[in-house]
């Protein structure tokens, strides 16, 4: 349709999007830390959770250095 323009406003609940990404990242990291052992070292758990949270956030956030 030539000449027809519409404008829409979309609101995003950033807190909810980020909270969901963090929650999913923590769960994934925890599971990944326990993938090959029932008793992983605390530093390994922390590393896996940090990595998974950052990866999850990177799916919903465009970081300034990536622009």
TAJOLIN-V588614 format. One record per residue. N is the residue number from 1. D_CENTER is the distance of its C-alpha to the mean C-alpha in Angstrom with 1 decimal. Layout:
# TAJOLIN-V588614
N:D_CENTER / N:D_CENTER
This chain:
# TAJOLIN-V588614
1:38.2 / 2:39.4 / 3:39.6 / 4:37.3 / 5:34.3 / 6:31.9 / 7:29.5 / 8:26.6 / 9:24.4 / 10:20.9 / 11:19.3 / 12:15.5 / 13:14.7 / 14:12.1 / 15:12.1 / 16:11.4 / 17:8.5 / 18:6.8 / 19:8.4 / 20:7.3 / 21:3.5 / 22:5.4 / 23:8.0 / 24:6.7 / 25:5.8 / 26:9.1 / 27:10.9 / 28:10.2 / 29:11.2 / 30:14.1 / 31:15.3 / 32:15.1 / 33:17.1 / 34:19.7 / 35:20.0 / 36:23.3 / 37:24.6 / 38:25.0 / 39:25.3 / 40:22.9 / 41:23.5 / 42:21.6 / 43:20.6 / 44:19.3 / 45:17.1 / 46:15.8 / 47:15.2 / 48:13.3 / 49:11.1 / 50:10.5 / 51:9.9 / 52:7.4 / 53:5.4 / 54:6.1 / 55:5.6 / 56:2.1 / 57:2.9 / 58:5.7 / 59:5.6 / 60:6.3 / 61:8.1 / 62:11.3 / 63:12.3 / 64:16.1 / 65:17.2 / 66:15.8 / 67:17.9
